[in-house]
Amino acid sequence: MSKYQFTCEVEPQYLSEQSAPEEDLYAFAYTITITNTGDVTAQLIARHWIIDDAQGHTEEVKGLGVVGNQPLLRPGESFQYTSGTRLRTPSGSMRGSYFCVAEDGERFEALVPEFALQADASGAGDGPARVLH
């Protein structure tokens, strides 16, 4: 185990009620659980997302914190939040990273592995979420 380490788990979900396929608009939510699996208390400072749709369009999003928070996590503690994105295609993917600073001043990145965004074939949006770690 690394002294400085956050791990991230993602649960994406298609939001049919906020989507308009006839207008090429597909809405997705994703719930992320960030856990400090390192040995040192650290704070999430900023986020960087790369969002790809099925037509090869890429969008980058950078900003401070997550949903208005910059959580400080002691070893073993977790922070969970839900956010969302919209695509012009019924499928795509996201990946990214969090910039973090440990209490001793060490800077590190926590990677969010690529995860799939997939509209339900039924359009119901209430099926099980696909989770990639």
CNS distance restraints for C-alpha pairs under 8 A (distance, minus, plus):
assign (resid   1 and name CA) (resid   5 and name CA) 7.81 0.50 0.50
assign (resid   1 and name CA) (resid  37 and name CA) 7.60 0.50 0.50
assign (resid   1 and name CA) (resid  38 and name CA) 6.58 0.50 0.50
assign (resid   2 and name CA) (resid  38 and name CA) 5.68 0.50 0.50
assign (resid   2 and name CA) (resid  39 and name CA) 7.43 0.50 0.50
assign (resid   3 and name CA) (resid  38 and name CA) 4.78 0.50 0.50
assign (resid   3 and name CA) (resid  39 and name CA) 4.79 0.50 0.50
assign (resid   3 and name CA) (resid  40 and name CA) 6.31 0.50 0.50
assign (resid   4 and name CA) (resid  37 and name CA) 7.82 0.50 0.50
assign (resid   4 and name CA) (resid  38 and name CA) 4.83 0.50 0.50
assign (resid   4 and name CA) (resid  39 and name CA) 6.45 0.50 0.50
assign (resid   4 and name CA) (resid  40 and name CA) 6.29 0.50 0.50
assign (resid   4 and name CA) (resid  42 and name CA) 7.85 0.50 0.50
assign (resid   4 and name CA) (resid 102 and name CA) 7.19 0.50 0.50
assign (resid   4 and name CA) (resid 108 and name CA) 6.94 0.50 0.50
assign (resid   5 and name CA) (resid  36 and name CA) 6.04 0.50 0.50
assign (resid   5 and name CA) (resid  37 and name CA) 5.46 0.50 0.50
assign (resid   5 and name CA) (resid  38 and name CA) 4.46 0.50 0.50
assign (resid   5 and name CA) (resid  39 and name CA) 7.83 0.50 0.50
assign (resid   5 and name CA) (resid 108 and name CA) 7.85 0.50 0.50
assign (resid   5 and name CA) (resid 110 and name CA) 6.69 0.50 0.50
assign (resid   6 and name CA) (resid  34 and name CA) 6.37 0.50 0.50
assign (resid   6 and name CA) (resid  35 and name CA) 5.37 0.50 0.50
assign (resid   6 and name CA) (resid  36 and name CA) 4.42 0.50 0.50
assign (resid   6 and name CA) (resid  37 and name CA) 5.49 0.50 0.50
assign (resid   6 and name CA) (resid  38 and name CA) 6.63 0.50 0.50
assign (resid   6 and name CA) (resid 110 and name CA) 5.46 0.50 0.50
assign (resid   7 and name CA) (resid  34 and name CA) 5.72 0.50 0.50
assign (resid   7 and name CA) (resid  35 and name CA) 5.31 0.50 0.50
assign (resid   7 and name CA) (resid  36 and name CA) 6.53 0.50 0.50
assign (resid   7 and name CA) (resid  37 and name CA) 6.48 0.50 0.50
assign (resid   7 and name CA) (resid 110 and name CA) 6.68 0.50 0.50
assign (resid   7 and name CA) (resid 111 and name CA) 7.52 0.50 0.50
assign (resid   7 and name CA) (resid 112 and name CA) 7.83 0.50 0.50
assign (resid   8 and name CA) (resid  32 and name CA) 6.59 0.50 0.50
assign (resid   8 and name CA) (resid  33 and name CA) 5.62 0.50 0.50
assign (resid   8 and name CA) (resid  34 and name CA) 4.60 0.50 0.50
assign (resid   8 and name CA) (resid  35 and name CA) 6.48 0.50 0.50
assign (resid   8 and name CA) (resid 110 and name CA) 7.70 0.50 0.50
assign (resid   8 and name CA) (resid 111 and name CA) 7.38 0.50 0.50
assign (resid   8 and name CA) (resid 112 and name CA) 5.85 0.50 0.50
assign (resid   8 and name CA) (resid 113 and name CA) 7.98 0.50 0.50
assign (resid   8 and name CA) (resid 133 and name CA) 7.83 0.50 0.50
assign (resid   9 and name CA) (resid  32 and name CA) 5.61 0.50 0.50
assign (resid   9 and name CA) (resid  33 and name CA) 5.22 0.50 0.50
assign (resid   9 and name CA) (resid  34 and name CA) 6.69 0.50 0.50
assign (resid   9 and name CA) (resid 112 and name CA) 7.69 0.50 0.50
assign (resid   9 and name CA) (resid 131 and name CA) 7.99 0.50 0.50
assign (resid   9 and name CA) (resid 132 and name CA) 7.80 0.50 0.50
assign (resid   9 and name CA) (resid 133 and name CA) 6.08 0.50 0.50
assign (resid  10 and name CA) (resid  30 and name CA) 6.56 0.50 0.50
assign (resid  10 and name CA) (resid  31 and name CA) 5.68 0.50 0.50
assign (resid  10 and name CA) (resid  32 and name CA) 4.60 0.50 0.50
assign (resid  10 and name CA) (resid  33 and name CA) 6.60 0.50 0.50
assign (resid  10 and name CA) (resid 115 and name CA) 7.44 0.50 0.50
assign (resid  10 and name CA) (resid 131 and name CA) 6.17 0.50 0.50
assign (resid  10 and name CA) (resid 132 and name CA) 6.90 0.50 0.50
assign (resid  10 and name CA) (resid 133 and name CA) 7.12 0.50 0.50
assign (resid  11 and name CA) (resid  30 and name CA) 5.47 0.50 0.50
assign (resid  11 and name CA) (resid  31 and name CA) 5.14 0.50 0.50
assign (resid  11 and name CA) (resid  32 and name CA) 6.54 0.50 0.50
assign (resid  11 and name CA) (resid 129 and name CA) 6.08 0.50 0.50
assign (resid  11 and name CA) (resid 130 and name CA) 6.57 0.50 0.50
assign (resid  11 and name CA) (resid 131 and name CA) 5.23 0.50 0.50
assign (resid  11 and name CA) (resid 132 and name CA) 7.83 0.50 0.50
assign (resid  12 and name CA) (resid  28 and name CA) 6.94 0.50 0.50
assign (resid  12 and name CA) (resid  29 and name CA) 5.76 0.50 0.50
assign (resid  12 and name CA) (resid  30 and name CA) 4.10 0.50 0.50
assign (resid  12 and name CA) (resid  31 and name CA) 6.35 0.50 0.50
assign (resid  12 and name CA) (resid 115 and name CA) 7.79 0.50 0.50
assign (resid  12 and name CA) (resid 116 and name CA) 7.49 0.50 0.50
assign (resid  12 and name CA) (resid 117 and name CA) 6.52 0.50 0.50
assign (resid  12 and name CA) (resid 129 and name CA) 5.84 0.50 0.50
assign (resid  12 and name CA) (resid 130 and name CA) 6.41 0.50 0.50
assign (resid  12 and name CA) (resid 131 and name CA) 6.82 0.50 0.50
assign (resid  13 and name CA) (resid  28 and name CA) 5.59 0.50 0.50
assign (resid  13 and name CA) (resid  29 and name CA) 5.18 0.50 0.50
assign (resid  13 and name CA) (resid  30 and name CA) 6.00 0.50 0.50
assign (resid  13 and name CA) (resid 117 and name CA) 7.40 0.50 0.50
assign (resid  13 and name CA) (resid 118 and name CA) 7.92 0.50 0.50
assign (resid  13 and name CA) (resid 125 and name CA) 7.16 0.50 0.50
assign (resid  13 and name CA) (resid 129 and name CA) 5.48 0.50 0.50
assign (resid  13 and name CA) (resid 130 and name CA) 7.61 0.50 0.50
assign (resid  14 and name CA) (resid  26 and name CA) 7.75 0.50 0.50
assign (resid  14 and name CA) (resid  27 and name CA) 6.24 0.50 0.50
assign (resid  14 and name CA) (resid  28 and name CA) 4.55 0.50 0.50
assign (resid  14 and name CA) (resid  29 and name CA) 6.43 0.50 0.50
assign (resid  14 and name CA) (resid 117 and name CA) 7.31 0.50 0.50
assign (resid  14 and name CA) (resid 118 and name CA) 6.64 0.50 0.50
assign (resid  14 and name CA) (resid 119 and name CA) 5.37 0.50 0.50
assign (resid  14 and name CA) (resid 120 and name CA) 6.74 0.50 0.50
assign (resid  14 and name CA) (resid 125 and name CA) 5.28 0.50 0.50
assign (resid  14 and name CA) (resid 126 and name CA) 7.95 0.50 0.50
assign (resid  15 and name CA) (resid  19 and name CA) 6.35 0.50 0.50
assign (resid  15 and name CA) (resid  26 and name CA) 7.53 0.50 0.50
assign (resid  15 and name CA) (resid  27 and name CA) 5.28 0.50 0.50
assign (resid  15 and name CA) (resid  28 and name CA) 5.27 0.50 0.50
assign (resid  15 and name CA) (resid  29 and name CA) 6.77 0.50 0.50
assign (resid  15 and name CA) (resid 119 and name CA) 8.00 0.50 0.50
assign (resid  15 and name CA) (resid 125 and name CA) 5.60 0.50 0.50
assign (resid  16 and name CA) (resid  20 and name CA) 7.79 0.50 0.50
assign (resid  16 and name CA) (resid  26 and name CA) 7.52 0.50 0.50
assign (resid  16 and name CA) (resid  27 and name CA) 7.02 0.50 0.50
assign (resid  16 and name CA) (resid 119 and name CA) 7.81 0.50 0.50
assign (resid  16 and name CA) (resid 123 and name CA) 5.84 0.50 0.50
assign (resid  16 and name CA) (resid 124 and name CA) 6.17 0.50 0.50
assign (resid  16 and name CA) (resid 125 and name CA) 5.27 0.50 0.50
assign (resid  17 and name CA) (resid 125 and name CA) 7.97 0.50 0.50
assign (resid  18 and name CA) (resid  26 and name CA) 7.50 0.50 0.50
assign (resid  18 and name CA) (resid  27 and name CA) 5.85 0.50 0.50
assign (resid  19 and name CA) (resid  25 and name CA) 5.50 0.50 0.50
assign (resid  19 and name CA) (resid  26 and name CA) 4.63 0.50 0.50
assign (resid  19 and name CA) (resid  27 and name CA) 5.14 0.50 0.50
assign (resid  20 and name CA) (resid  24 and name CA) 6.37 0.50 0.50
assign (resid  20 and name CA) (resid  25 and name CA) 4.98 0.50 0.50
assign (resid  20 and name CA) (resid  26 and name CA) 6.32 0.50 0.50
assign (resid  21 and name CA) (resid  25 and name CA) 5.37 0.50 0.50
assign (resid  21 and name CA) (resid  26 and name CA) 6.31 0.50 0.50
assign (resid  21 and name CA) (resid  90 and name CA) 7.80 0.50 0.50
assign (resid  24 and name CA) (resid  87 and name CA) 7.79 0.50 0.50
assign (resid  24 and name CA) (resid  88 and name CA) 4.87 0.50 0.50
assign (resid  24 and name CA) (resid  89 and name CA) 6.17 0.50 0.50
assign (resid  24 and name CA) (resid  90 and name CA) 7.97 0.50 0.50
assign (resid  25 and name CA) (resid  86 and name CA) 6.67 0.50 0.50
assign (resid  25 and name CA) (resid  87 and name CA) 5.96 0.50 0.50
assign (resid  25 and name CA) (resid  88 and name CA) 4.99 0.50 0.50
assign (resid  25 and name CA) (resid  89 and name CA) 6.97 0.50 0.50
assign (resid  26 and name CA) (resid  86 and name CA) 5.46 0.50 0.50
assign (resid  26 and name CA) (resid  87 and name CA) 5.16 0.50 0.50
assign (resid  26 and name CA) (resid  88 and name CA) 6.16 0.50 0.50
assign (resid  26 and name CA) (resid  89 and name CA) 6.54 0.50 0.50
assign (resid  26 and name CA) (resid  90 and name CA) 5.95 0.50 0.50
assign (resid  26 and name CA) (resid 119 and name CA) 7.28 0.50 0.50
assign (resid  27 and name CA) (resid  84 and name CA) 7.31 0.50 0.50
assign (resid  27 and name CA) (resid  85 and name CA) 6.04 0.50 0.50
assign (resid  27 and name CA) (resid  86 and name CA) 4.43 0.50 0.50
assign (resid  27 and name CA) (resid  87 and name CA) 6.51 0.50 0.50
assign (resid  28 and name CA) (resid  84 and name CA) 5.47 0.50 0.50
assign (resid  28 and name CA) (resid  85 and name CA) 5.46 0.50 0.50
assign (resid  28 and name CA) (resid  86 and name CA) 6.06 0.50 0.50
assign (resid  28 and name CA) (resid 117 and name CA) 7.02 0.50 0.50
assign (resid  29 and name CA) (resid  82 and name CA) 6.76 0.50 0.50
assign (resid  29 and name CA) (resid  83 and name CA) 5.65 0.50 0.50
assign (resid  29 and name CA) (resid  84 and name CA) 4.09 0.50 0.50
assign (resid  29 and name CA) (resid  85 and name CA) 6.51 0.50 0.50
assign (resid  30 and name CA) (resid  82 and name CA) 5.56 0.50 0.50
assign (resid  30 and name CA) (resid  83 and name CA) 5.64 0.50 0.50
assign (resid  30 and name CA) (resid  84 and name CA) 5.82 0.50 0.50
assign (resid  31 and name CA) (resid  80 and name CA) 6.97 0.50 0.50
assign (resid  31 and name CA) (resid  81 and name CA) 5.61 0.50 0.50
assign (resid  31 and name CA) (resid  82 and name CA) 4.22 0.50 0.50
assign (resid  31 and name CA) (resid  83 and name CA) 6.60 0.50 0.50
assign (resid  32 and name CA) (resid  80 and name CA) 5.55 0.50 0.50
assign (resid  32 and name CA) (resid  81 and name CA) 5.60 0.50 0.50
assign (resid  32 and name CA) (resid  82 and name CA) 6.36 0.50 0.50
assign (resid  33 and name CA) (resid  78 and name CA) 6.55 0.50 0.50
assign (resid  33 and name CA) (resid  79 and name CA) 5.72 0.50 0.50
assign (resid  33 and name CA) (resid  80 and name CA) 4.30 0.50 0.50
assign (resid  33 and name CA) (resid  81 and name CA) 6.78 0.50 0.50
assign (resid  34 and name CA) (resid  78 and name CA) 5.38 0.50 0.50
assign (resid  34 and name CA) (resid  79 and name CA) 5.25 0.50 0.50
assign (resid  34 and name CA) (resid  80 and name CA) 6.24 0.50 0.50
assign (resid  35 and name CA) (resid  73 and name CA) 7.61 0.50 0.50
assign (resid  35 and name CA) (resid  76 and name CA) 6.44 0.50 0.50
assign (resid  35 and name CA) (resid  77 and name CA) 5.73 0.50 0.50
assign (resid  35 and name CA) (resid  78 and name CA) 4.16 0.50 0.50
assign (resid  35 and name CA) (resid  79 and name CA) 6.54 0.50 0.50
assign (resid  36 and name CA) (resid  41 and name CA) 7.66 0.50 0.50
assign (resid  36 and name CA) (resid  42 and name CA) 7.68 0.50 0.50
assign (resid  36 and name CA) (resid  73 and name CA) 6.08 0.50 0.50
assign (resid  36 and name CA) (resid  74 and name CA) 6.53 0.50 0.50
assign (resid  36 and name CA) (resid  75 and name CA) 5.09 0.50 0.50
assign (resid  36 and name CA) (resid  76 and name CA) 5.31 0.50 0.50
assign (resid  36 and name CA) (resid  77 and name CA) 5.71 0.50 0.50
assign (resid  36 and name CA) (resid  78 and name CA) 6.39 0.50 0.50
assign (resid  37 and name CA) (resid  75 and name CA) 5.95 0.50 0.50
assign (resid  37 and name CA) (resid  76 and name CA) 5.74 0.50 0.50
assign (resid  38 and name CA) (resid  75 and name CA) 5.84 0.50 0.50
assign (resid  38 and name CA) (resid  76 and name CA) 7.73 0.50 0.50
assign (resid  39 and name CA) (resid  75 and name CA) 5.58 0.50 0.50
assign (resid  40 and name CA) (resid  74 and name CA) 6.70 0.50 0.50
assign (resid  40 and name CA) (resid  75 and name CA) 5.98 0.50 0.50
assign (resid  40 and name CA) (resid 102 and name CA) 6.45 0.50 0.50
assign (resid  40 and name CA) (resid 103 and name CA) 7.00 0.50 0.50
assign (resid  41 and name CA) (resid  72 and name CA) 7.09 0.50 0.50
assign (resid  41 and name CA) (resid  73 and name CA) 5.61 0.50 0.50
assign (resid  41 and name CA) (resid  74 and name CA) 4.18 0.50 0.50
assign (resid  41 and name CA) (resid  75 and name CA) 5.77 0.50 0.50
assign (resid  41 and name CA) (resid 102 and name CA) 5.81 0.50 0.50
assign (resid  41 and name CA) (resid 103 and name CA) 5.72 0.50 0.50
assign (resid  42 and name CA) (resid  72 and name CA) 5.69 0.50 0.50
assign (resid  42 and name CA) (resid  73 and name CA) 5.54 0.50 0.50
assign (resid  42 and name CA) (resid  74 and name CA) 6.59 0.50 0.50
assign (resid  42 and name CA) (resid 100 and name CA) 6.61 0.50 0.50
assign (resid  42 and name CA) (resid 101 and name CA) 5.49 0.50 0.50
assign (resid  42 and name CA) (resid 102 and name CA) 3.82 0.50 0.50
assign (resid  42 and name CA) (resid 103 and name CA) 5.53 0.50 0.50
assign (resid  43 and name CA) (resid  70 and name CA) 6.49 0.50 0.50
assign (resid  43 and name CA) (resid  71 and name CA) 5.63 0.50 0.50
assign (resid  43 and name CA) (resid  72 and name CA) 4.17 0.50 0.50
assign (resid  43 and name CA) (resid  73 and name CA) 6.09 0.50 0.50
assign (resid  43 and name CA) (resid 100 and name CA) 5.44 0.50 0.50
assign (resid  43 and name CA) (resid 101 and name CA) 5.37 0.50 0.50
assign (resid  43 and name CA) (resid 102 and name CA) 6.17 0.50 0.50
assign (resid  43 and name CA) (resid 103 and name CA) 7.68 0.50 0.50
assign (resid  44 and name CA) (resid  65 and name CA) 6.45 0.50 0.50
assign (resid  44 and name CA) (resid  70 and name CA) 5.23 0.50 0.50
assign (resid  44 and name CA) (resid  71 and name CA) 5.63 0.50 0.50
assign (resid  44 and name CA) (resid  72 and name CA) 6.58 0.50 0.50
assign (resid  44 and name CA) (resid  98 and name CA) 6.49 0.50 0.50
assign (resid  44 and name CA) (resid  99 and name CA) 6.10 0.50 0.50
assign (resid  44 and name CA) (resid 100 and name CA) 4.44 0.50 0.50
assign (resid  44 and name CA) (resid 101 and name CA) 6.70 0.50 0.50
assign (resid  45 and name CA) (resid  64 and name CA) 5.98 0.50 0.50
assign (resid  45 and name CA) (resid  65 and name CA) 5.14 0.50 0.50
assign (resid  45 and name CA) (resid  70 and name CA) 5.46 0.50 0.50
assign (resid  45 and name CA) (resid  71 and name CA) 7.88 0.50 0.50
assign (resid  45 and name CA) (resid  98 and name CA) 7.22 0.50 0.50
assign (resid  45 and name CA) (resid  99 and name CA) 5.62 0.50 0.50
assign (resid  45 and name CA) (resid 100 and name CA) 5.36 0.50 0.50
assign (resid  45 and name CA) (resid 101 and name CA) 7.05 0.50 0.50
assign (resid  46 and name CA) (resid  62 and name CA) 7.40 0.50 0.50
assign (resid  46 and name CA) (resid  63 and name CA) 5.63 0.50 0.50
assign (resid  46 and name CA) (resid  64 and name CA) 4.13 0.50 0.50
assign (resid  46 and name CA) (resid  65 and name CA) 4.50 0.50 0.50
assign (resid  46 and name CA) (resid  66 and name CA) 7.24 0.50 0.50
assign (resid  46 and name CA) (resid  70 and name CA) 7.60 0.50 0.50
assign (resid  46 and name CA) (resid  98 and name CA) 5.65 0.50 0.50
assign (resid  46 and name CA) (resid  99 and name CA) 5.11 0.50 0.50
assign (resid  46 and name CA) (resid 100 and name CA) 7.17 0.50 0.50
assign (resid  47 and name CA) (resid  61 and name CA) 7.82 0.50 0.50
assign (resid  47 and name CA) (resid  62 and name CA) 5.62 0.50 0.50
assign (resid  47 and name CA) (resid  63 and name CA) 5.53 0.50 0.50
assign (resid  47 and name CA) (resid  64 and name CA) 6.23 0.50 0.50
assign (resid  47 and name CA) (resid  65 and name CA) 6.14 0.50 0.50
assign (resid  47 and name CA) (resid  66 and name CA) 6.89 0.50 0.50
assign (resid  47 and name CA) (resid  96 and name CA) 7.48 0.50 0.50
assign (resid  47 and name CA) (resid  97 and name CA) 5.95 0.50 0.50
assign (resid  47 and name CA) (resid  98 and name CA) 4.54 0.50 0.50
assign (resid  47 and name CA) (resid  99 and name CA) 6.27 0.50 0.50
assign (resid  48 and name CA) (resid  60 and name CA) 7.18 0.50 0.50
assign (resid  48 and name CA) (resid  61 and name CA) 5.64 0.50 0.50
assign (resid  48 and name CA) (resid  62 and name CA) 4.49 0.50 0.50
assign (resid  48 and name CA) (resid  63 and name CA) 6.84 0.50 0.50
assign (resid  48 and name CA) (resid  96 and name CA) 5.39 0.50 0.50
assign (resid  48 and name CA) (resid  97 and name CA) 5.37 0.50 0.50
assign (resid  48 and name CA) (resid  98 and name CA) 6.36 0.50 0.50
assign (resid  49 and name CA) (resid  60 and name CA) 5.56 0.50 0.50
assign (resid  49 and name CA) (resid  61 and name CA) 4.99 0.50 0.50
assign (resid  49 and name CA) (resid  62 and name CA) 6.46 0.50 0.50
assign (resid  49 and name CA) (resid  94 and name CA) 6.88 0.50 0.50
assign (resid  49 and name CA) (resid  95 and name CA) 5.88 0.50 0.50
assign (resid  49 and name CA) (resid  96 and name CA) 4.32 0.50 0.50
assign (resid  49 and name CA) (resid  97 and name CA) 6.70 0.50 0.50
assign (resid  50 and name CA) (resid  58 and name CA) 6.79 0.50 0.50
assign (resid  50 and name CA) (resid  59 and name CA) 5.84 0.50 0.50
assign (resid  50 and name CA) (resid  60 and name CA) 4.68 0.50 0.50
assign (resid  50 and name CA) (resid  61 and name CA) 6.60 0.50 0.50
assign (resid  50 and name CA) (resid  94 and name CA) 5.69 0.50 0.50
assign (resid  50 and name CA) (resid  95 and name CA) 5.46 0.50 0.50
assign (resid  50 and name CA) (resid  96 and name CA) 5.82 0.50 0.50
assign (resid  51 and name CA) (resid  58 and name CA) 5.55 0.50 0.50
assign (resid  51 and name CA) (resid  59 and name CA) 5.12 0.50 0.50
assign (resid  51 and name CA) (resid  60 and name CA) 6.33 0.50 0.50
assign (resid  51 and name CA) (resid  92 and name CA) 7.51 0.50 0.50
assign (resid  51 and name CA) (resid  93 and name CA) 5.95 0.50 0.50
assign (resid  51 and name CA) (resid  94 and name CA) 4.51 0.50 0.50
assign (resid  51 and name CA) (resid  95 and name CA) 6.76 0.50 0.50
assign (resid  52 and name CA) (resid  56 and name CA) 6.27 0.50 0.50
assign (resid  52 and name CA) (resid  57 and name CA) 5.68 0.50 0.50
assign (resid  52 and name CA) (resid  58 and name CA) 4.52 0.50 0.50
assign (resid  52 and name CA) (resid  59 and name CA) 6.54 0.50 0.50
assign (resid  52 and name CA) (resid  92 and name CA) 5.43 0.50 0.50
assign (resid  52 and name CA) (resid  93 and name CA) 5.32 0.50 0.50
assign (resid  52 and name CA) (resid  94 and name CA) 6.30 0.50 0.50
assign (resid  53 and name CA) (resid  57 and name CA) 5.49 0.50 0.50
assign (resid  53 and name CA) (resid  58 and name CA) 6.71 0.50 0.50
assign (resid  53 and name CA) (resid  87 and name CA) 6.18 0.50 0.50
assign (resid  53 and name CA) (resid  88 and name CA) 6.93 0.50 0.50
assign (resid  53 and name CA) (resid  89 and name CA) 5.98 0.50 0.50
assign (resid  53 and name CA) (resid  91 and name CA) 6.24 0.50 0.50
assign (resid  53 and name CA) (resid  92 and name CA) 4.13 0.50 0.50
assign (resid  53 and name CA) (resid  93 and name CA) 6.54 0.50 0.50
assign (resid  54 and name CA) (resid  89 and name CA) 5.92 0.50 0.50
assign (resid  54 and name CA) (resid  90 and name CA) 7.59 0.50 0.50
assign (resid  54 and name CA) (resid  91 and name CA) 5.76 0.50 0.50
assign (resid  54 and name CA) (resid  92 and name CA) 5.16 0.50 0.50
assign (resid  55 and name CA) (resid  89 and name CA) 7.24 0.50 0.50
assign (resid  64 and name CA) (resid  68 and name CA) 7.91 0.50 0.50
assign (resid  64 and name CA) (resid  70 and name CA) 7.63 0.50 0.50
assign (resid  65 and name CA) (resid  69 and name CA) 5.21 0.50 0.50
assign (resid  65 and name CA) (resid  70 and name CA) 4.62 0.50 0.50
assign (resid  65 and name CA) (resid  71 and name CA) 7.79 0.50 0.50
assign (resid  66 and name CA) (resid  70 and name CA) 6.49 0.50 0.50
assign (resid  66 and name CA) (resid  81 and name CA) 7.77 0.50 0.50
assign (resid  67 and name CA) (resid  81 and name CA) 7.30 0.50 0.50
assign (resid  67 and name CA) (resid  82 and name CA) 7.96 0.50 0.50
assign (resid  67 and name CA) (resid  83 and name CA) 7.22 0.50 0.50
assign (resid  71 and name CA) (resid  79 and name CA) 7.02 0.50 0.50
assign (resid  73 and name CA) (resid  77 and name CA) 5.45 0.50 0.50
assign (resid  73 and name CA) (resid  78 and name CA) 6.66 0.50 0.50
assign (resid  73 and name CA) (resid  79 and name CA) 7.61 0.50 0.50
assign (resid  87 and name CA) (resid  91 and name CA) 7.62 0.50 0.50
assign (resid  87 and name CA) (resid  92 and name CA) 7.45 0.50 0.50
assign (resid  90 and name CA) (resid 117 and name CA) 7.88 0.50 0.50
assign (resid  90 and name CA) (resid 118 and name CA) 6.01 0.50 0.50
assign (resid  90 and name CA) (resid 119 and name CA) 5.11 0.50 0.50
assign (resid  91 and name CA) (resid 116 and name CA) 7.41 0.50 0.50
assign (resid  91 and name CA) (resid 117 and name CA) 5.31 0.50 0.50
assign (resid  91 and name CA) (resid 118 and name CA) 4.40 0.50 0.50
assign (resid  91 and name CA) (resid 119 and name CA) 6.13 0.50 0.50
assign (resid  92 and name CA) (resid 116 and name CA) 6.02 0.50 0.50
assign (resid  92 and name CA) (resid 117 and name CA) 5.02 0.50 0.50
assign (resid  92 and name CA) (resid 118 and name CA) 6.59 0.50 0.50
assign (resid  93 and name CA) (resid 114 and name CA) 6.54 0.50 0.50
assign (resid  93 and name CA) (resid 115 and name CA) 5.53 0.50 0.50
assign (resid  93 and name CA) (resid 116 and name CA) 4.45 0.50 0.50
assign (resid  93 and name CA) (resid 117 and name CA) 5.21 0.50 0.50
assign (resid  94 and name CA) (resid 114 and name CA) 5.41 0.50 0.50
assign (resid  94 and name CA) (resid 115 and name CA) 5.54 0.50 0.50
assign (resid  94 and name CA) (resid 116 and name CA) 6.69 0.50 0.50
assign (resid  94 and name CA) (resid 117 and name CA) 7.44 0.50 0.50
assign (resid  95 and name CA) (resid 112 and name CA) 5.64 0.50 0.50
assign (resid  95 and name CA) (resid 113 and name CA) 5.49 0.50 0.50
assign (resid  95 and name CA) (resid 114 and name CA) 4.19 0.50 0.50
assign (resid  95 and name CA) (resid 115 and name CA) 6.46 0.50 0.50
assign (resid  96 and name CA) (resid 111 and name CA) 6.06 0.50 0.50
assign (resid  96 and name CA) (resid 112 and name CA) 4.99 0.50 0.50
assign (resid  96 and name CA) (resid 113 and name CA) 6.88 0.50 0.50
assign (resid  96 and name CA) (resid 114 and name CA) 7.39 0.50 0.50
assign (resid  97 and name CA) (resid 109 and name CA) 6.35 0.50 0.50
assign (resid  97 and name CA) (resid 110 and name CA) 5.40 0.50 0.50
assign (resid  97 and name CA) (resid 111 and name CA) 4.29 0.50 0.50
assign (resid  97 and name CA) (resid 112 and name CA) 5.28 0.50 0.50
assign (resid  98 and name CA) (resid 109 and name CA) 5.56 0.50 0.50
assign (resid  98 and name CA) (resid 110 and name CA) 5.04 0.50 0.50
assign (resid  98 and name CA) (resid 111 and name CA) 6.49 0.50 0.50
assign (resid  98 and name CA) (resid 112 and name CA) 7.75 0.50 0.50
assign (resid  99 and name CA) (resid 107 and name CA) 7.43 0.50 0.50
assign (resid  99 and name CA) (resid 108 and name CA) 6.19 0.50 0.50
assign (resid  99 and name CA) (resid 109 and name CA) 4.81 0.50 0.50
assign (resid  99 and name CA) (resid 110 and name CA) 6.59 0.50 0.50
assign (resid 100 and name CA) (resid 107 and name CA) 5.80 0.50 0.50
assign (resid 100 and name CA) (resid 108 and name CA) 5.36 0.50 0.50
assign (resid 100 and name CA) (resid 109 and name CA) 5.87 0.50 0.50
assign (resid 100 and name CA) (resid 110 and name CA) 7.18 0.50 0.50
assign (resid 101 and name CA) (resid 105 and name CA) 6.00 0.50 0.50
assign (resid 101 and name CA) (resid 106 and name CA) 5.71 0.50 0.50
assign (resid 101 and name CA) (resid 107 and name CA) 4.49 0.50 0.50
assign (resid 101 and name CA) (resid 108 and name CA) 6.34 0.50 0.50
assign (resid 102 and name CA) (resid 106 and name CA) 5.20 0.50 0.50
assign (resid 102 and name CA) (resid 107 and name CA) 6.32 0.50 0.50
assign (resid 102 and name CA) (resid 108 and name CA) 7.89 0.50 0.50
assign (resid 113 and name CA) (resid 132 and name CA) 7.68 0.50 0.50
assign (resid 113 and name CA) (resid 133 and name CA) 6.32 0.50 0.50
assign (resid 114 and name CA) (resid 132 and name CA) 7.41 0.50 0.50
assign (resid 114 and name CA) (resid 133 and name CA) 7.95 0.50 0.50
assign (resid 115 and name CA) (resid 131 and name CA) 7.16 0.50 0.50
assign (resid 115 and name CA) (resid 132 and name CA) 5.45 0.50 0.50
assign (resid 115 and name CA) (resid 133 and name CA) 7.58 0.50 0.50
assign (resid 116 and name CA) (resid 130 and name CA) 7.44 0.50 0.50
assign (resid 116 and name CA) (resid 131 and name CA) 7.98 0.50 0.50
assign (resid 116 and name CA) (resid 132 and name CA) 7.44 0.50 0.50
assign (resid 119 and name CA) (resid 123 and name CA) 6.90 0.50 0.50
assign (resid 119 and name CA) (resid 125 and name CA) 7.43 0.50 0.50
assign (resid 120 and name CA) (resid 124 and name CA) 6.58 0.50 0.50
assign (resid 120 and name CA) (resid 125 and name CA) 5.88 0.50 0.50
assign (resid 120 and name CA) (resid 127 and name CA) 7.59 0.50 0.50
